[in-house]
Amino acid sequence: MDANDRLTIAGHEFRSRLWVGTGKYKDFTETKKAIEASGADVVTVAVRRVNITDRSKENLLDYIDPKKYTILPNTAGCYTVEDAVRYARLARAAGISDLVKLEVIGDEKTLFPDTAGLIEAAKILIKEGFIVLPYTNDDPIVAKKLVDIGCPAVMPLAAPIGSGLGIRNPYNLKIIMETVKVPVIVDAGVGTASDAALAMEYGADAVLMNTAIAGAQYPIMMAEAMKYAVDAGRLAYRAGRIPRKLYATASSPIEGML
Amino acid sequence: MANEIQIHVNGEPRGWRDGDSVADLLKDLAIATERVAVELNLEILDRKDFGQRGLREGDRIEILGFIGGGCETKGEWDGRER
């Protein structure tokens, strides 16, 4: 990969265009190995109560070195503006940075974002100095509104979280990529390597996934597959694909034939 | 000897020494202060104030940290006061 092809968001520079979640792994060792295999340098984490009854339990950050990775806290599990804002503030107080992956979930069954709540929560947090990366729907108008209020990137979904359905609405994602002038990170719904490659070929700046890796039969192997997929997709995008045509065009010259 | 008071830590009732600080509590619980957030009666505390904030009868304290999570994470806490 071209070492100069870096992704920059609000002054943060990223080496990898694959971002990964840290949930659903069998243990911290597997989490660590999968993240290493993925080559990701951004990992998402959730904010939850510390276990005060069993202090022998290990901490995720003992395995994932915050000096080596950008730790991106999310507001997963928040269904209201108030909760999302509260968790974002707690994440910042817990001391990593001003970065937050903002989620305001609208419904338990689909886990689709509540985009009205998302915009409201983003406004509050941006005013407080947060760098808000919003998990949003594949809606170009909402994406534009999020950028207009100051989000330095948008994170539209490919499909519902954990569904593995792949990119359900490639045309909307393409419109988002053409509409907004900030990085677009396709987040959620990726099922396998080709989905990630496609997202990158469409022009996504990065892809974020968790279940597609953690839920695979061999997560560490899938993490490696995703690394190649994202790299391949990015290169193909930069290389510029040929247009689709209905009929054949010969690759070998006719000249010199008998 | 300080008076025994009742506080709530992460939703659980707990006996505590009246006036002893948040920093004392974290020390008793063997929780390193780096990378945790502390919310006292819904107010998020600055880490540098942990030593100055004494705990009083009925205080509700939440101690949070980072756990594995991707997009949606089912956690122990629903974010609401119990």
Interface residues (C-beta under 8 A of the other chain):
Chain A: V20 G21 T22 G23 K24 Y25 F28 T31 T44 V45 A46 V47 R48 R49 V50 I52 T53 R55 N59 L60 L61 P66 I71 P73 N74 A76 G77 C78 D83 R86 Y87 R89 L90 A91 R92 A93 A94 G95 I96 E103 I105 L111 Y135 I161 G162 D187 A188 L208 M209 N210 T211 A214
Chain B: V9 N10 G11 E12 L29 A30 I31 E34 R35 V36 A37 V38 E39 I44 L45 D46 R47 E62 I63 L64 G65 F66 I67 G68 G69 G70 C71 E72 T73 K74 G75 E76 W77 D78 G79 R80
